[in-house]
C-alpha cells in the first residue's frame, strides 16, 4: 500500500471515529413482506430544533438528470416522538412530510413498494433487495450534514448478504459521512457471488447476483479485471477510492431491468438475463462504460452538476463529454482488454456514426444544447408524443463520435498526440484535485495539449456548432474504410414495418427524407408502394430492391380512413459502414494498431 493511500485511510478512520460521537441520522430497513415487493423502513432523527421537521423524498437520483417522483411508492406513514407519542403530519407538497409537535426526536416509519430492479429505482422480492437509495429512503432537510447509520435487517432464510460502497460498522450496520454520500450508495442484498482482487493497493470487488457456475463467474471476473486494468492505463492510475474499495453491483436476473448507473465508489449494472442463459460477456459493455465514469464524471466533474440537486432536475451542458467521451471509450476499452477483436471494434463503430451523421436533429442543437435536453430524455416519462427522432441526438452517441474524431485527429498530427493523454491531463488538473470544470476549461486544456489554434477550431466547429468531422479522411489514415453500406440501394429515408397487419412508419418521418417531403407521417397506414401491396411482401426491401435512386414511385396510404396517393422520388441509402481496409499501407496499419491497442 502506497503512502498516499495509507494516509487517506488513516484520515478516513479518524473522521469515522469522530463521527461516532456526532448525532447520526439512523435508519433500519426490513423485508418481511418481500414476496409482495414491500420494505418496512424506520428513520430516527434526534437532537432536532423544535420547528416542524421537514422530511423529504428525493425527486432525482445520481447519474440521472430527469425528475423521478419516488414518493409515489411511499405509504403507511407514521411519526412518533421519543416517548412513543404519535405526531401530527402535514403534506405541503407531494414529496414532503412535515412533522409537528416533536420533543427533539422523530421516529418516522413508512412502507415502500419497490419493483423495478435497475439503476434508478428499487426492487424488493424474494430474490433480492435491490436498493437505489434515493428511491428508498427519506431524508431530513437541514440535517443532511450529519453522518448516517443504516441497518439492513436481511433475510437470513434466503442467505442474503450485503454489498455496498457504504462503510461497514458492525454486523449489517453501515455508515455514510453525510446524506449526500448515503444517497449516492446503491446497495444489493442477495445471495450473490463475490469476487475480489487488489489492484495498486485498492480492492476491486464484484458482487454478482445471477444464476451461473463458479467457473463462469471466475471467467467473467477475469474479463472485468481486464477492463479495470485497461482503463487504469489510460489515466496512469486508479482514483483513490473512499475506504480503498470499488464495488461492481451486478444483478443479472429475469426480474431485473437493463441499466447501468455510476456512483463514486461503485456502480449498478443490471440486466434481464434468463436463468439458463450463459453468463459469457453479458453486459460487459456496460461494465466498461460505468467503470470509466469512476474518473470521468465522478471525479472529473462538471461544475453544472456540483452539487447534485436531489429535489430538482439537473441540467448540464457537458454531458457530451461526461457521458459521450465515456461512451467512446466503452468499446475501445473492450478491444484493449482483448474482449473484442480489432475487426469487431471497427465494424461496430458504424451504428453510432450512422445515427449521428444522418440525424436531422443537428440542425437544431449543438452537442451542448443536446446535453441540456437530458431532463427530458434520461429515463424521463411523459404521455404526449415527441418529435425527438427529428430534433434530438443522444449526447452519449454525439459525444462518442466526437471523442473518436478528436482521438484520430490528435493521432494524425505530426507529433502523434492522442486522446488518452488529453484525458490524463484533464484528470491531473480537474479529477485528482476534484475541481469542477466548465466547457471553456476543456477547451483550454486541449489548447495547452495540442495548441490553441487546433483547440479553438475543434470546439468552434464541433462543440459550439454542429459541423461533422471528415470521418472518411480521418479513417483513411488508420487503414479503415468508411464507405456506403449498399451503393446504389434505393431508399425512402425511413423504416416501414408491419404490426397487427398494418404497415406504418416506425417513427415520425425524418425531416428531409422523401417520405417527409411527400407529407407522410407515422399515423398513416401504408397500403402499397410502386403498385405492390405491402400485404403481399415480407418487407419493404422486396419492393425497393427492384428500384434505383432517382426513380419515382407511387405510394398509396390511408389517413383516418381516407385513401391518398402521392408520388415519391427515391434516394440512395445514406447508411455507411466501417471496416478494416484490406489494402491499407504499413504506416496506416501501424497507426491503427497504436490507436486500438493504446500505444502512446
C-alpha positions in Angstrom: 0.0 0.0 0.0 1.5 3.3 -1.0 1.9 6.2 1.5 -0.8 8.3 -0.1 -3.5 5.7 0.2 -2.2 4.8 3.7 -2.5 8.4 4.8 -6.0 8.6 3.3 -7.2 5.6 5.2 -5.8 6.9 8.5 -7.5 10.3 8.0 -10.8 8.5 7.0 -10.6 6.3 10.1 -10.1 9.3 12.3 -13.1 11.0 10.7 -15.1 7.8 11.1 -14.2 7.5 14.8 -15.0 11.2 15.3 -18.4 10.7 13.5 -19.4 8.1 16.1 -19.6 10.9 18.7 -21.8 13.0 16.4 -25.6 12.8 16.3 -26.4 10.5 13.4 -29.5 10.0 11.3 -30.4 6.4 11.9 -32.3 4.1 9.5 -33.4 0.5 9.6 -35.0 -1.5 6.7 -36.6 -4.9 6.8 -38.2 -7.2 4.2 -40.7 -9.4 5.9 -43.2 -8.9 3.0 -40.7 -9.1 0.2 -42.9 -11.5 -1.7 -45.3 -8.5 -2.3 -42.4 -6.1 -3.0 -42.7 -4.2 0.2 -40.0 -3.0 2.6 -40.5 -1.5 6.1 -38.4 1.5 6.9 -37.8 3.4 10.1 -35.8 6.6 10.3 -34.8 8.3 13.5 -33.8 12.0 13.6 -32.7 13.3 17.0 -31.3 16.5 18.7 -33.7 18.5 16.5 -34.6 22.1 16.6 -38.2 22.5 17.8 -39.5 23.7 14.5 -41.5 21.2 12.4 -39.2 18.6 10.9 -39.3 18.6 7.1 -38.9 15.1 5.7 -38.3 14.7 2.0 -38.2 12.0 -0.6 -35.8 12.6 -3.4 -37.0 13.5 -6.9 -33.8 12.7 -8.7 -31.0 10.2 -8.5 -27.2 10.4 -9.0 -26.4 9.8 -12.6 -29.9 10.6 -13.8 -30.9 14.1 -14.8 -34.7 13.9 -15.0 -37.4 14.1 -12.4 -38.5 10.8 -10.8 -41.2 11.1 -8.2 -40.1 8.4 -5.8 -42.6 9.5 -3.1 -45.4 7.8 -5.1 -44.4 4.4 -3.7 -44.4 5.6 0.0 -47.4 4.8 2.2 -48.4 3.8 5.7 -46.5 6.8 7.1 -46.5 7.5 10.8 -44.3 9.6 13.1 -43.6 9.3 16.9 -41.6 11.3 19.4 -39.0 9.9 21.8 -41.8 8.8 24.2 -43.8 6.9 21.6 -46.5 9.6 21.2 -47.8 9.7 17.6 -47.2 13.1 16.0 -49.2 15.2 13.5 -48.0 15.1 9.9 -49.0 17.6 7.2 -48.2 17.4 3.5 -47.0 20.8 2.0 -46.3 19.1 -1.4 -46.2 15.5 -2.8 -42.6 14.9 -1.9 -42.6 16.1 1.7 -44.0 15.3 5.2 -43.8 18.0 7.9 -43.8 16.5 11.4 -45.2 18.8 14.2 -45.0 18.8 17.9 -42.0 16.6 18.5 -39.7 16.8 21.5 -36.4 16.9 19.7 -36.7 13.3 18.4 -38.7 12.0 15.5 -39.2 8.3 14.7 -40.5 8.2 11.1 -42.0 5.0 9.7 -43.3 4.0 6.3 -43.8 1.2 3.8 -42.1 1.3 0.5 -43.3 -0.5 -2.6 -40.4 -1.4 -4.9 -40.5 -3.5 -8.1 -38.0 -2.2 -10.7 -34.5 -3.6 -10.5 -32.5 -1.0 -12.4 -30.1 1.8 -11.7 -32.7 4.4 -10.8 -35.4 2.5 -8.8 -35.5 -0.2 -6.2 -36.8 -3.7 -6.2 -37.8 -6.0 -3.3 -38.8 -9.6 -3.7 -37.6 -13.0 -2.5 -34.6 -13.0 -4.9 -33.1 -9.8 -3.5 -33.4 -6.3 -2.1 -32.1 -4.1 -4.8 -31.9 -0.6 -3.3 -31.2 2.6 -5.1 -31.0 4.8 -2.0 -32.9 8.0 -3.2 -35.8 5.7 -4.4 -35.8 4.0 -0.9 -35.1 6.4 1.9 -36.4 9.7 3.1 -34.1 12.4 4.4 -34.5 15.3 6.8 -34.0 18.8 5.5 -31.4 20.9 7.3 -29.8 17.7 8.8 -28.1 16.3 5.7 -24.7 17.2 7.1 -25.0 14.6 9.8 -23.5 11.1 9.5 -25.8 8.2 8.6 -26.1 4.8 10.2 -28.2 2.3 8.3 -29.0 -1.2 9.4 -30.1 -3.8 6.9 -32.3 -6.4 8.5 -31.5 -9.1 5.9 -33.5 -12.2 5.2 -31.2 -14.9 6.7 -33.6 -17.6 5.5 -32.7 -16.5 1.9 -29.0 -16.4 2.6 -28.8 -12.7 1.9 -25.6 -10.8 2.0 -25.0 -7.0 1.7 -22.9 -5.4 -1.0 -22.4 -1.6 -0.9 -19.9 1.2 -1.0 -21.0 2.3 2.5 -18.6 1.7 5.3 -19.4 -1.3 7.4 -19.6 -0.6 11.1 -20.8 -3.8 12.7 -22.8 -6.7 11.5 -25.2 -5.4 8.9 -25.0 -1.8 10.1 -23.2 0.6 7.8 -22.0 4.2 7.8 -22.1 7.2 5.5 -20.4 10.5 6.4 -23.5 12.5 5.3 -26.8 12.2 3.5 -25.2 13.1 0.1 -22.9 10.1 0.3 -25.7 7.9 1.6 -27.9 8.8 -1.4 -25.1 8.0 -3.7 -24.6 4.5 -2.3 -26.7 1.8 -4.0 -26.9 -1.5 -2.2 -27.5 -5.0 -3.4 -28.8 -7.5 -0.8 -29.0 -11.1 -2.1 -27.4 -14.5 -2.3 -24.7 -13.3 -4.7 -21.3 -14.4 -5.9 -18.4 -12.4 -4.6 -15.0 -12.0 -6.2 -12.2 -9.6 -5.1 -8.8 -8.6 -6.3 -6.2 -6.0 -5.2 -5.0 -3.5 -7.9 -2.4 -1.0 -6.9 -3.2 -1.3 -3.3 -7.0 -1.0 -3.7 -9.7 -3.6 -3.6 -11.9 -4.2 -6.6 -15.0 -6.3 -5.8 -17.7 -7.9 -8.0 -20.9 -8.7 -6.2 -22.7 -10.7 -8.9 -26.4 -11.7 -8.4 -27.2 -14.2 -11.1 -27.5 -17.9 -11.9 -24.1 -19.0 -13.0 -21.5 -21.7 -12.2 -18.4 -20.8 -10.3 -16.3 -21.3 -13.4 -18.5 -18.9 -15.3 -18.2 -16.3 -12.5 -14.4 -16.7 -12.4 -14.1 -16.2 -16.1 -16.4 -13.2 -16.0 -14.5 -11.6 -13.2 -11.3 -12.1 -15.2 -12.8 -10.1 -18.0 -14.0 -7.4 -15.6 -10.4 -7.1 -14.2 -9.0 -6.9 -17.8 -11.3 -3.8 -18.3 -10.2 -2.3 -15.0 -6.5 -2.6 -15.9 -7.1 -1.2 -19.4 -8.9 1.8 -18.1 -6.3 2.4 -15.4 -3.7 2.5 -18.1 -5.5 5.4 -19.8 -5.1 7.6 -16.8 -2.0 6.0 -15.4 -3.6 5.2 -12.1 -6.8 4.3 -10.3 -8.7 7.0 -8.4 -8.2 7.0 -4.7 -11.5 5.2 -3.8 -13.0 6.1 -0.5 -12.2 3.3 2.0 -9.8 1.9 -0.6 -12.6 -0.1 -2.3 -14.6 -0.1 -5.5 -17.6 -2.5 -5.9 -19.4 -3.7 -9.1 -23.0 -4.3 -8.0 -24.1 -6.6 -10.9 -27.6 -8.0 -10.9 -28.5 -10.2 -14.0 -31.9 -11.7 -13.2 -35.1 -12.2 -15.2 -36.9 -9.8 -12.9 -34.2 -7.0 -13.3 -34.2 -4.2 -15.8 -31.3 -3.4 -18.2 -29.4 -0.4 -16.9 -26.1 0.9 -15.7 -25.5 3.7 -13.2 -22.2 5.1 -11.9 -21.6 6.1 -8.3 -18.5 7.4 -6.6 -17.0 4.1 -5.5 -19.4 1.6 -7.1 -21.8 1.0 -9.9 -25.1 -0.7 -10.5 -25.1 -2.8 -13.7 -28.3 -4.7 -14.3 -29.9 -6.8 -17.0 -32.9 -9.2 -17.6 -30.9 -12.4 -18.1 -32.8 -15.6 -18.3 -31.8 -18.2 -15.7 -30.5 -20.6 -18.3 -28.7 -18.0 -20.4 -24.9 -18.4 -20.2 -23.1 -15.6 -18.4 -20.4 -15.2 -21.1 -19.7 -11.5 -21.7 -23.2 -10.4 -20.6 -23.4 -6.6 -20.0 -19.6 -6.3 -20.4 -20.0 -3.1 -22.4 -22.0 -1.5 -19.5 -19.3 -2.6 -17.1 -16.7 -0.8 -19.2 -18.9 2.3 -19.5 -19.7 2.6 -15.8 -16.2 2.0 -14.5 -14.8 4.7 -16.8 -17.1 7.0 -15.0 -15.0 6.5 -11.8 -12.8 9.1 -13.4 -14.9 10.9 -16.0 -18.0 12.4 -14.2 -17.5 11.1 -10.7 -14.2 13.0 -10.1 -13.7 14.8 -13.4 -16.9 16.6 -12.5 -18.9 19.2 -14.5 -19.5 22.4 -12.4 -23.1 22.3 -13.6 -23.7 19.1 -11.6 -21.9 20.1 -8.4 -23.5 19.8 -6.0 -26.1 17.4 -7.4 -29.7 18.5 -6.6 -31.9 15.8 -5.2 -35.0 17.9 -5.3 -34.9 19.3 -8.9 -33.9 18.2 -12.4 -30.2 18.5 -13.1 -29.2 20.2 -16.4 -25.7 20.1 -17.7 -24.1 21.2 -21.0 -21.2 19.0 -20.5 -22.8 15.6 -21.0 -21.4 15.2 -24.5 -18.1 14.9 -22.7 -19.0 13.3 -19.4 -21.3 10.7 -21.0 -20.3 10.9 -24.6 -16.5 10.6 -24.3 -17.1 7.8 -21.8 -19.2 6.1 -24.5 -16.3 6.4 -26.9 -14.0 4.6 -24.5 -16.6 2.0 -23.7 -16.0 -0.1 -26.8 -12.3 0.9 -27.2 -11.6 -0.5 -23.7 -13.1 -3.8 -24.6 -10.8 -4.0 -27.6 -7.8 -3.1 -25.5 -8.8 -5.6 -22.9 -8.9 -8.3 -25.5 -12.6 -8.9 -25.2 -13.3 -7.5 -28.7 -11.1 -8.1 -31.7 -9.9 -5.0 -33.7 -12.2 -6.1 -36.5 -15.2 -6.3 -34.2 -14.4 -2.9 -32.7 -14.0 -1.1 -36.1 -17.1 -2.8 -37.6 -19.1 -1.8 -34.5 -18.4 1.9 -35.0 -20.8 2.4 -37.9 -24.0 2.1 -35.9 -23.3 5.2 -33.8 -21.8 7.1 -36.8 -24.9 6.4 -39.0 -27.2 7.6 -36.2 -25.4 10.9 -35.5 -24.3 11.8 -39.1 -27.8 11.1 -40.6 -29.8 12.7 -37.8 -31.7 15.9 -38.7 -31.5 16.9 -35.1 -28.1 18.5 -35.5 -29.7 21.4 -37.4 -31.5 22.4 -34.2 -29.0 21.8 -31.4 -25.2 21.5 -30.9 -23.7 19.0 -28.5 -24.0 21.4 -25.6 -27.7 22.0 -26.3 -28.3 18.3 -26.8 -26.9 17.8 -23.3 -29.3 20.3 -21.9 -32.2 18.1 -23.0 -31.2 15.3 -20.6 -34.0 16.1 -18.1 -36.5 15.4 -21.0 -35.0 12.1 -22.2 -32.9 10.5 -19.5 -35.4 7.9 -18.3 -37.9 10.8 -18.1 -41.6 9.9 -18.5 -44.4 11.7 -20.4 -47.5 10.6 -22.2 -47.6 13.1 -25.0 -45.7 12.2 -28.2 -42.4 14.0 -29.0 -40.5 14.7 -32.2 -37.2 13.5 -30.8 -36.2 11.5 -33.8 -36.1 14.7 -35.7 -34.7 17.2 -33.1 -32.6 15.1 -30.7 -29.3 13.2 -30.9 -28.3 11.4 -27.8 -25.4 13.1 -26.1 -24.0 9.6 -25.5 -23.7 8.9 -29.2 -22.9 12.5 -30.2 -20.1 12.8 -27.8 -18.9 9.3 -28.6 -18.3 10.1 -32.3 -16.7 13.4 -31.4 -14.4 11.6 -29.0 -13.5 9.3 -31.9 -12.8 12.2 -34.2 -10.7 14.0 -31.6 -8.6 10.9 -30.9 -8.0 10.3 -34.6 -7.3 14.0 -35.3 -4.7 14.1 -32.5 -3.1 10.9 -33.6 -2.9 12.3 -37.2 -0.8 15.3 -36.0 3.0 15.4 -36.7 3.8 14.8 -33.0 1.2 12.0 -32.8 -0.7 13.1 -29.8 -3.7 11.1 -28.5 -6.9 11.4 -26.6 -5.6 9.2 -23.7 -3.0 11.8 -22.8 -5.6 14.6 -23.1 -7.9 12.8 -20.7 -4.9 12.2 -18.4 -4.1 15.9 -18.4 -7.7 16.7 -17.5 -7.5 14.1 -14.8 -4.5 15.8 -13.3 -6.0 19.3 -13.4 -9.6 18.6 -12.5 -10.0 15.0 -11.5 -7.4 14.3 -8.8 -8.0 17.8 -7.4 -11.8 17.4 -7.7 -12.1 20.9 -9.0 -15.3 21.1 -11.1 -14.7 22.1 -14.7 -16.5 24.1 -17.4 -16.6 23.6 -21.2 -14.1 26.5 -21.5 -11.8 24.6 -19.2 -12.0 21.6 -21.5 -11.1 23.8 -24.5 -8.2 25.5 -22.6 -6.7 22.1 -21.7 -6.9 21.0 -25.3 -5.2 24.2 -26.3 -2.5 23.6 -23.8 -2.0 20.0 -25.0 -2.5 20.3 -28.8 -2.2 24.1 -29.5 -4.7 26.9 -29.2 -5.4 27.0 -32.9 -6.4 23.3 -33.1 -8.4 23.6 -29.9 -10.3 26.7 -31.0 -11.1 25.2 -34.4 -12.3 21.9 -32.9 -14.6 23.5 -30.3 -15.9 26.1 -32.7 -16.8 23.7 -35.4 -17.9 20.6 -33.4 -18.9 21.7 -29.9 -20.3 25.2 -30.2 -21.6 24.3 -33.7 -22.9 21.1 -35.3 -20.4 20.5 -38.1 -19.5 16.9 -38.5 -15.7 16.0 -38.8 -14.4 14.5 -42.1 -14.5 10.9 -41.0 -13.6 9.5 -44.3 -10.2 11.3 -44.3 -9.6 10.6 -40.7 -10.3 6.8 -41.1 -8.1 6.6 -44.2 -5.0 7.4 -42.2 -5.7 4.5 -39.9 -6.5 1.9 -42.5 -10.2 1.9 -42.1 -12.7 2.1 -44.9 -15.6 4.5 -44.4 -17.9 3.8 -47.4 -21.6 3.4 -48.3 -23.0 0.2 -46.9 -25.1 -0.5 -50.0 -24.1 1.6 -53.0 -26.9 2.2 -55.4 -29.6 0.9 -52.9 -32.9 2.8 -53.2 -34.4 4.2 -50.0 -37.4 6.1 -48.8 -35.4 7.6 -46.0 -37.5 5.8 -43.3 -38.4 2.4 -42.0 -41.9 1.0 -42.7 -42.9 -2.2 -40.8 -45.9 -4.4 -40.3 -47.7 -4.6 -37.0 -51.0 -6.2 -36.5 -51.4 -6.4 -40.3 -51.0 -2.7 -40.6 -47.9 -1.1 -42.3 -46.7 2.1 -40.8 -43.5 4.2 -40.2 -41.7 3.1 -37.1 -41.2 6.8 -36.1 -42.0 10.3 -37.3 -40.9 10.9 -40.9 -37.4 12.2 -40.9 -37.0 15.8 -41.9 -35.6 16.0 -45.5 -36.5 12.4 -46.4 -38.7 11.5 -49.4 -41.4 10.4 -47.0 -41.3 13.7 -45.1 -41.4 15.7 -48.3 -44.4 13.7 -49.5 -46.3 14.6 -46.4 -46.5 11.0 -45.0 -46.5 10.6 -41.2 -46.3 8.0 -38.5 -50.1 7.7 -38.1 -50.6 6.9 -41.8 -51.4 3.3 -42.9 -49.2 2.4 -46.0 -51.2 0.3 -48.5 -48.9 0.0 -51.5 -45.6 1.2 -52.9 -44.9 1.3 -56.6 -48.1 -0.7 -57.3 -47.2 -3.6 -54.9 -49.4 -4.1 -52.0 -47.5 -4.4 -48.7 -49.7 -7.2 -47.6 -48.1 -9.3 -50.3 -44.4 -8.9 -49.2 -42.4 -9.7 -46.1 -40.6 -6.4 -46.1 -40.4 -3.1 -48.0 -37.0 -4.0 -49.2 -38.5 -6.6 -51.5 -40.0 -3.6 -53.4 -37.1 -1.2 -53.1 -34.5 -3.8 -54.3 -36.2 -3.6 -57.7 -35.8 0.2 -57.9 -32.9 2.6 -58.3 -32.3 6.0 -56.6 -33.9 8.8 -58.6 -36.9 6.7 -59.7 -40.4 7.9 -58.7 -42.9 5.5 -57.2 -46.5 6.0 -56.2 -47.4 5.4 -52.5 -51.0 4.7 -51.6 -51.8 5.2 -47.9 -54.8 5.8 -45.7 -55.2 8.6 -43.2 -58.1 8.3 -40.8 -60.0 6.2 -43.3 -59.4 8.4 -46.3 -57.2 6.9 -49.1 -54.5 9.1 -50.5 -51.9 8.8 -53.3 -48.6 10.6 -53.6 -45.5 10.2 -55.8 -42.2 9.9 -54.1 -38.6 10.1 -55.6 -36.3 7.5 -54.1 -32.9 8.5 -52.8 -29.7 6.4 -52.3 -29.4 4.8 -48.9 -27.3 7.1 -46.7 -26.0 4.3 -44.4 -22.3 3.9 -44.3 -20.1 1.0 -43.0 -16.7 0.9 -41.3 -14.4 -2.0 -41.7 -10.6 -2.6 -41.7 -9.1 -1.8 -45.1 -7.6 -4.9 -46.7 -5.1 -2.9 -48.7 -4.0 -0.4 -46.0 -0.4 0.8 -46.1 2.1 -0.4 -43.5 2.1 3.1 -41.9 -1.8 3.1 -41.7 -1.8 -0.4 -40.1 0.8 0.7 -37.6 -1.3 3.8 -36.7 -4.4 1.7 -36.4 -2.7 -0.7 -34.1 -1.4 2.1 -31.9 -4.9 3.6 -31.7 -6.8 0.4 -30.8 -4.1 -1.0 -28.5 -3.5 2.3 -26.8 0.2 2.7 -27.6 1.5 6.1 -27.0 
